[in-house]
Amino acid sequence: MQKKKTIEKPAYMLESVDNALRLLQMLRDVGALRIKDAAEELGIAQSTAHRLMAMLVYRGFAVQDEKRRYHPGAAMGAGPAQRGWTREFNDLCRPHMEALAILCGETVNLVIRVGTQARFLSSAESAGILRVGDRQGQVLDAELTAGGRILLAELPRDTLAQLYLRPDDLADDDREWGDRRLPADEFEQFYRDLSAARAVGFAVNVQQTEEGVAAFGVAIRNRARTAVGALTVAVPITRFRQHSQGPLVSQIKNAIRELEVDIADLEP
């Protein structure tokens, strides 16, 4: 059997990259991490550790709890999506996203659902000074995002129950960090909310994933009327009421009607 080559330290170390990767390893192995402990382990200032961790949070690799401890984020355990079709899907959607971003003046995102995760394939940013930034590559809990919710709304109740209904014998104290399953009464409300979103044809996220940000999401369907993804428009919370009472949802639906002609034969 051929021996594996020894992994050697690169001749030119990028210290900031190395520290970010070591933070990822610490989150993976420790599971609950404070900035002070991370800084001591890495031998860097707490302010530097905080900036590095902020980037991991932004990209979905870490989340912070109410006690200011950091845990592995959804992106940490995300396996690869089916890249063949997602690349084609993104390429076909891109011109429509850019046109919609210009029309509505807000940032447009392309989202797919993988299990209980929403993955942001790409973003088309608006040109406005006050805008929501690029979310490409982020992995978030699907039930918290506008795109994820409208895609979950497509699932049969039994499938949703398998994903989100907590077993009767599982108490709060027995739940692991990041477990999204709900007790029976909360699951029923969740199912009603998704049913309402399916009935009106769009879902919203009001500051559930990020303070100061709201979003509207509409599903994209192929010729078989299977939902293969969603377009979401992310807006600063200061403009949420304006858009909820304005033409934005109609603009998204119109863009998707045109887009669906191009992706009609796409099969995930």
Disulfide bonds with the S-S distance in Angstrom:
none
